Amino acid sequence: MGNILRDLFTGAALLVCALIVAIMLIPVLVFLSVVLHVISWFLSAVVSILLFAFIVWGIGFLYRKAREAGKAQ
């Protein structure tokens, strides 16, 4: 009987410790969630701007090549 009670109390203590650790981790996880979302938004904006710049550069490059090809003929 003593082993059963000891196992029961040990399991209960482990559950309480896990619950306390989980509650303590909530602010950390919320902070990481916000920070990682901000970083992902920033990277998305940077990639979008770079993609737009590449498209504009590509259009200009192709226009110059077409104009040079027209002059050569």
C-alpha positions as a Python dict, from the first residue, in 0.01 Angstrom:
ca = {
    (1, 'M'): (0, 0, 0),
    (2, 'G'): (288, 233, 77),
    (3, 'N'): (431, 192, -273),
    (4, 'I'): (98, 279, -431),
    (5, 'L'): (63, 598, -227),
    (6, 'R'): (425, 694, -294),
    (7, 'D'): (375, 641, -667),
    (8, 'L'): (50, 839, -656),
    (9, 'F'): (212, 1132, -475),
    (10, 'T'): (515, 1122, -705),
    (11, 'G'): (290, 1131, -1012),
    (12, 'A'): (88, 1416, -865),
    (13, 'A'): (406, 1611, -784),
    (14, 'L'): (535, 1558, -1138),
    (15, 'L'): (205, 1680, -1282),
    (16, 'V'): (209, 1990, -1061),
    (17, 'C'): (572, 2064, -1158),
    (18, 'A'): (489, 2020, -1528),
    (19, 'L'): (189, 2252, -1489),
    (20, 'I'): (401, 2518, -1317),
    (21, 'V'): (670, 2495, -1588),
    (22, 'A'): (403, 2518, -1861),
    (23, 'I'): (251, 2827, -1700),
    (24, 'M'): (595, 2986, -1667),
    (25, 'L'): (667, 2919, -2035),
    (26, 'I'): (351, 3091, -2163),
    (27, 'P'): (504, 3444, -2163),
    (28, 'V'): (819, 3314, -2332),
    (29, 'L'): (617, 3143, -2604),
    (30, 'V'): (400, 3452, -2656),
    (31, 'F'): (713, 3668, -2685),
    (32, 'L'): (871, 3428, -2934),
    (33, 'S'): (549, 3414, -3133),
    (34, 'V'): (536, 3792, -3165),
    (35, 'V'): (907, 3826, -3245),
    (36, 'L'): (903, 3551, -3506),
    (37, 'H'): (592, 3698, -3671),
    (38, 'V'): (757, 4040, -3691),
    (39, 'I'): (1072, 3885, -3837),
    (40, 'S'): (869, 3691, -4094),
    (41, 'W'): (676, 4006, -4194),
    (42, 'F'): (1003, 4198, -4229),
    (43, 'L'): (1163, 3926, -4441),
    (44, 'S'): (849, 3903, -4655),
    (45, 'A'): (859, 4279, -4715),
    (46, 'V'): (1230, 4268, -4802),
    (47, 'V'): (1182, 3980, -5044),
    (48, 'S'): (885, 4156, -5205),
    (49, 'I'): (1086, 4478, -5251),
    (50, 'L'): (1381, 4286, -5396),
    (51, 'L'): (1150, 4098, -5631),
    (52, 'F'): (992, 4424, -5748),
    (53, 'A'): (1338, 4578, -5801),
    (54, 'F'): (1450, 4272, -5999),
    (55, 'I'): (1141, 4291, -6220),
    (56, 'V'): (1197, 4661, -6289),
    (57, 'W'): (1566, 4599, -6363),
    (58, 'G'): (1477, 4304, -6588),
    (59, 'I'): (1230, 4511, -6789),
    (60, 'G'): (1491, 4785, -6835),
    (61, 'F'): (1756, 4531, -6932),
    (62, 'L'): (1532, 4366, -7189),
    (63, 'Y'): (1430, 4707, -7326),
    (64, 'R'): (1796, 4808, -7370),
    (65, 'K'): (1877, 4476, -7537),
    (66, 'A'): (1581, 4512, -7774),
    (67, 'R'): (1676, 4869, -7857),
    (68, 'E'): (2040, 4767, -7924),
    (69, 'A'): (1920, 4480, -8142),
    (70, 'G'): (1701, 4724, -8336),
    (71, 'K'): (1994, 4959, -8394),
    (72, 'A'): (2218, 4677, -8513),
    (73, 'Q'): (1980, 4584, -8792),
}
